[in-house]
Amino acid sequence: MANALISIQIIPKTKNGEDVIPYVDEAIKVIEDSGVKYQVSPLETTMEGEMYELMNVIGKMNERMIEIGSRNVISQVKILYQPNGIEMTQLTEKYR
């Protein structure tokens, strides 16, 4: 079982005030390509897995933003670390 849930909102600084949605799509693709379980919400994306693996994914997301032209990136991150295990469904099942 996973030991962490990490939610991230990535805010890239775009060239000339371009729309950030294509950048956010690329950030989500990095998550998808990593193979970790994730759920996209309107304002952030939540990943489920091992904490250090998820932190590595966040690093790759930020690097990708720079690769595609962002000058800098703000990443707002929330971490739930629970060594005995945690899953997204444990926190949301009563709302589904």
Rosetta constraint file for C-alpha pairs under 8 A:
AtomPair CA 1 CA 49 HARMONIC 7.76 0.50
AtomPair CA 1 CA 85 HARMONIC 5.34 0.50
AtomPair CA 1 CA 86 HARMONIC 6.76 0.50
AtomPair CA 1 CA 87 HARMONIC 7.49 0.50
AtomPair CA 2 CA 48 HARMONIC 6.31 0.50
AtomPair CA 2 CA 49 HARMONIC 4.40 0.50
AtomPair CA 2 CA 50 HARMONIC 5.42 0.50
AtomPair CA 2 CA 85 HARMONIC 5.32 0.50
AtomPair CA 2 CA 86 HARMONIC 5.69 0.50
AtomPair CA 2 CA 87 HARMONIC 6.54 0.50
AtomPair CA 3 CA 48 HARMONIC 7.91 0.50
AtomPair CA 3 CA 49 HARMONIC 6.14 0.50
AtomPair CA 3 CA 50 HARMONIC 5.32 0.50
AtomPair CA 3 CA 51 HARMONIC 6.47 0.50
AtomPair CA 3 CA 81 HARMONIC 5.91 0.50
AtomPair CA 3 CA 82 HARMONIC 5.11 0.50
AtomPair CA 3 CA 83 HARMONIC 4.99 0.50
AtomPair CA 3 CA 84 HARMONIC 6.51 0.50
AtomPair CA 3 CA 85 HARMONIC 4.48 0.50
AtomPair CA 3 CA 86 HARMONIC 5.53 0.50
AtomPair CA 4 CA 48 HARMONIC 5.97 0.50
AtomPair CA 4 CA 49 HARMONIC 5.57 0.50
AtomPair CA 4 CA 50 HARMONIC 5.69 0.50
AtomPair CA 4 CA 51 HARMONIC 5.17 0.50
AtomPair CA 4 CA 79 HARMONIC 6.94 0.50
AtomPair CA 4 CA 80 HARMONIC 5.44 0.50
AtomPair CA 4 CA 81 HARMONIC 4.49 0.50
AtomPair CA 4 CA 82 HARMONIC 5.95 0.50
AtomPair CA 4 CA 83 HARMONIC 7.63 0.50
AtomPair CA 4 CA 85 HARMONIC 7.32 0.50
AtomPair CA 4 CA 86 HARMONIC 6.30 0.50
AtomPair CA 4 CA 87 HARMONIC 7.85 0.50
AtomPair CA 5 CA 46 HARMONIC 6.67 0.50
AtomPair CA 5 CA 47 HARMONIC 5.66 0.50
AtomPair CA 5 CA 48 HARMONIC 4.70 0.50
AtomPair CA 5 CA 49 HARMONIC 6.66 0.50
AtomPair CA 5 CA 51 HARMONIC 7.60 0.50
AtomPair CA 5 CA 79 HARMONIC 5.88 0.50
AtomPair CA 5 CA 80 HARMONIC 5.11 0.50
AtomPair CA 5 CA 81 HARMONIC 6.69 0.50
AtomPair CA 5 CA 86 HARMONIC 7.26 0.50
AtomPair CA 5 CA 87 HARMONIC 7.24 0.50
AtomPair CA 5 CA 88 HARMONIC 7.03 0.50
AtomPair CA 6 CA 46 HARMONIC 5.51 0.50
AtomPair CA 6 CA 47 HARMONIC 5.26 0.50
AtomPair CA 6 CA 48 HARMONIC 6.62 0.50
AtomPair CA 6 CA 51 HARMONIC 7.84 0.50
AtomPair CA 6 CA 54 HARMONIC 7.15 0.50
AtomPair CA 6 CA 77 HARMONIC 6.81 0.50
AtomPair CA 6 CA 78 HARMONIC 5.55 0.50
AtomPair CA 6 CA 79 HARMONIC 4.52 0.50
AtomPair CA 6 CA 80 HARMONIC 6.31 0.50
AtomPair CA 7 CA 44 HARMONIC 6.28 0.50
AtomPair CA 7 CA 45 HARMONIC 5.38 0.50
AtomPair CA 7 CA 46 HARMONIC 4.02 0.50
AtomPair CA 7 CA 47 HARMONIC 6.20 0.50
AtomPair CA 7 CA 77 HARMONIC 5.63 0.50
AtomPair CA 7 CA 78 HARMONIC 5.10 0.50
AtomPair CA 7 CA 79 HARMONIC 6.59 0.50
AtomPair CA 8 CA 44 HARMONIC 5.40 0.50
AtomPair CA 8 CA 45 HARMONIC 5.45 0.50
AtomPair CA 8 CA 46 HARMONIC 6.41 0.50
AtomPair CA 8 CA 75 HARMONIC 6.54 0.50
AtomPair CA 8 CA 76 HARMONIC 5.59 0.50
AtomPair CA 8 CA 77 HARMONIC 4.57 0.50
AtomPair CA 8 CA 78 HARMONIC 6.57 0.50
AtomPair CA 9 CA 43 HARMONIC 6.56 0.50
AtomPair CA 9 CA 44 HARMONIC 4.54 0.50
AtomPair CA 9 CA 45 HARMONIC 6.58 0.50
AtomPair CA 9 CA 75 HARMONIC 5.78 0.50
AtomPair CA 9 CA 76 HARMONIC 5.13 0.50
AtomPair CA 9 CA 77 HARMONIC 6.60 0.50
AtomPair CA 10 CA 24 HARMONIC 6.97 0.50
AtomPair CA 10 CA 27 HARMONIC 7.70 0.50
AtomPair CA 10 CA 44 HARMONIC 7.75 0.50
AtomPair CA 10 CA 73 HARMONIC 6.98 0.50
AtomPair CA 10 CA 74 HARMONIC 5.95 0.50
AtomPair CA 10 CA 75 HARMONIC 4.57 0.50
AtomPair CA 10 CA 76 HARMONIC 6.41 0.50
AtomPair CA 11 CA 20 HARMONIC 7.65 0.50
AtomPair CA 11 CA 24 HARMONIC 7.87 0.50
AtomPair CA 11 CA 73 HARMONIC 5.69 0.50
AtomPair CA 11 CA 74 HARMONIC 5.01 0.50
AtomPair CA 11 CA 75 HARMONIC 6.19 0.50
AtomPair CA 12 CA 20 HARMONIC 6.78 0.50
AtomPair CA 12 CA 23 HARMONIC 7.14 0.50
AtomPair CA 12 CA 65 HARMONIC 6.67 0.50
AtomPair CA 12 CA 70 HARMONIC 5.86 0.50
AtomPair CA 12 CA 71 HARMONIC 7.58 0.50
AtomPair CA 12 CA 72 HARMONIC 6.10 0.50
AtomPair CA 12 CA 73 HARMONIC 4.35 0.50
AtomPair CA 12 CA 74 HARMONIC 6.26 0.50
AtomPair CA 13 CA 17 HARMONIC 7.68 0.50
AtomPair CA 13 CA 70 HARMONIC 5.37 0.50
AtomPair CA 13 CA 71 HARMONIC 5.67 0.50
AtomPair CA 13 CA 72 HARMONIC 5.41 0.50
AtomPair CA 13 CA 73 HARMONIC 5.92 0.50
AtomPair CA 14 CA 18 HARMONIC 5.55 0.50
AtomPair CA 14 CA 19 HARMONIC 7.50 0.50
AtomPair CA 14 CA 20 HARMONIC 6.82 0.50
AtomPair CA 14 CA 69 HARMONIC 7.04 0.50
AtomPair CA 14 CA 70 HARMONIC 4.92 0.50
AtomPair CA 14 CA 71 HARMONIC 6.53 0.50
AtomPair CA 15 CA 69 HARMONIC 7.05 0.50
AtomPair CA 15 CA 70 HARMONIC 6.51 0.50
AtomPair CA 15 CA 71 HARMONIC 7.19 0.50
AtomPair CA 20 CA 24 HARMONIC 6.23 0.50
AtomPair CA 21 CA 25 HARMONIC 6.07 0.50
AtomPair CA 22 CA 26 HARMONIC 6.35 0.50
AtomPair CA 23 CA 27 HARMONIC 6.31 0.50
AtomPair CA 23 CA 65 HARMONIC 6.59 0.50
AtomPair CA 23 CA 68 HARMONIC 7.81 0.50
AtomPair CA 24 CA 28 HARMONIC 6.23 0.50
AtomPair CA 25 CA 29 HARMONIC 6.21 0.50
AtomPair CA 26 CA 30 HARMONIC 6.41 0.50
AtomPair CA 26 CA 64 HARMONIC 7.55 0.50
AtomPair CA 26 CA 65 HARMONIC 7.70 0.50
AtomPair CA 27 CA 31 HARMONIC 6.71 0.50
AtomPair CA 27 CA 61 HARMONIC 5.17 0.50
AtomPair CA 27 CA 62 HARMONIC 7.80 0.50
AtomPair CA 27 CA 64 HARMONIC 7.09 0.50
AtomPair CA 27 CA 65 HARMONIC 7.18 0.50
AtomPair CA 28 CA 32 HARMONIC 6.19 0.50
AtomPair CA 28 CA 45 HARMONIC 7.92 0.50
AtomPair CA 28 CA 61 HARMONIC 7.99 0.50
AtomPair CA 29 CA 33 HARMONIC 5.95 0.50
AtomPair CA 30 CA 34 HARMONIC 6.25 0.50
AtomPair CA 30 CA 57 HARMONIC 7.23 0.50
AtomPair CA 30 CA 60 HARMONIC 7.06 0.50
AtomPair CA 30 CA 61 HARMONIC 5.98 0.50
AtomPair CA 30 CA 64 HARMONIC 7.90 0.50
AtomPair CA 31 CA 35 HARMONIC 6.96 0.50
AtomPair CA 31 CA 36 HARMONIC 6.81 0.50
AtomPair CA 31 CA 38 HARMONIC 7.54 0.50
AtomPair CA 31 CA 57 HARMONIC 6.47 0.50
AtomPair CA 31 CA 61 HARMONIC 7.60 0.50
AtomPair CA 32 CA 36 HARMONIC 6.94 0.50
AtomPair CA 32 CA 38 HARMONIC 7.78 0.50
AtomPair CA 34 CA 57 HARMONIC 7.00 0.50
AtomPair CA 36 CA 47 HARMONIC 6.75 0.50
AtomPair CA 36 CA 48 HARMONIC 6.55 0.50
AtomPair CA 36 CA 49 HARMONIC 6.41 0.50
AtomPair CA 36 CA 54 HARMONIC 7.88 0.50
AtomPair CA 37 CA 47 HARMONIC 5.75 0.50
AtomPair CA 37 CA 48 HARMONIC 5.32 0.50
AtomPair CA 37 CA 49 HARMONIC 7.01 0.50
AtomPair CA 38 CA 45 HARMONIC 6.94 0.50
AtomPair CA 38 CA 46 HARMONIC 5.47 0.50
AtomPair CA 38 CA 47 HARMONIC 4.20 0.50
AtomPair CA 38 CA 48 HARMONIC 6.07 0.50
AtomPair CA 39 CA 45 HARMONIC 5.71 0.50
AtomPair CA 39 CA 46 HARMONIC 5.30 0.50
AtomPair CA 39 CA 47 HARMONIC 6.56 0.50
AtomPair CA 40 CA 44 HARMONIC 6.47 0.50
AtomPair CA 40 CA 45 HARMONIC 4.39 0.50
AtomPair CA 40 CA 46 HARMONIC 6.50 0.50
AtomPair CA 41 CA 45 HARMONIC 5.58 0.50
AtomPair CA 41 CA 46 HARMONIC 7.74 0.50
AtomPair CA 47 CA 54 HARMONIC 7.14 0.50
AtomPair CA 48 CA 54 HARMONIC 7.62 0.50
AtomPair CA 48 CA 87 HARMONIC 6.64 0.50
AtomPair CA 48 CA 88 HARMONIC 6.86 0.50
AtomPair CA 49 CA 53 HARMONIC 7.03 0.50
AtomPair CA 49 CA 54 HARMONIC 6.43 0.50
AtomPair CA 50 CA 54 HARMONIC 6.22 0.50
AtomPair CA 51 CA 55 HARMONIC 6.17 0.50
AtomPair CA 51 CA 81 HARMONIC 7.06 0.50
AtomPair CA 52 CA 56 HARMONIC 6.22 0.50
AtomPair CA 53 CA 57 HARMONIC 6.47 0.50
AtomPair CA 54 CA 58 HARMONIC 6.42 0.50
AtomPair CA 55 CA 59 HARMONIC 6.39 0.50
AtomPair CA 56 CA 60 HARMONIC 6.38 0.50
AtomPair CA 57 CA 61 HARMONIC 6.18 0.50
AtomPair CA 58 CA 62 HARMONIC 6.35 0.50
AtomPair CA 59 CA 63 HARMONIC 6.26 0.50
AtomPair CA 60 CA 64 HARMONIC 6.05 0.50
AtomPair CA 61 CA 65 HARMONIC 6.41 0.50
AtomPair CA 62 CA 66 HARMONIC 6.71 0.50
AtomPair CA 62 CA 73 HARMONIC 6.47 0.50
AtomPair CA 62 CA 75 HARMONIC 7.83 0.50
AtomPair CA 63 CA 67 HARMONIC 6.28 0.50
AtomPair CA 64 CA 68 HARMONIC 6.29 0.50
AtomPair CA 65 CA 69 HARMONIC 6.52 0.50
AtomPair CA 65 CA 70 HARMONIC 5.41 0.50
AtomPair CA 65 CA 72 HARMONIC 7.80 0.50
AtomPair CA 65 CA 73 HARMONIC 7.11 0.50
AtomPair CA 66 CA 70 HARMONIC 4.71 0.50
AtomPair CA 66 CA 71 HARMONIC 6.23 0.50
AtomPair CA 66 CA 72 HARMONIC 6.68 0.50
AtomPair CA 66 CA 73 HARMONIC 7.78 0.50
AtomPair CA 82 CA 86 HARMONIC 6.17 0.50
AtomPair CA 86 CA 90 HARMONIC 7.03 0.50
AtomPair CA 87 CA 91 HARMONIC 7.43 0.50
AtomPair CA 88 CA 92 HARMONIC 6.46 0.50
AtomPair CA 89 CA 93 HARMONIC 5.12 0.50
AtomPair CA 92 CA 96 HARMONIC 6.68 0.50
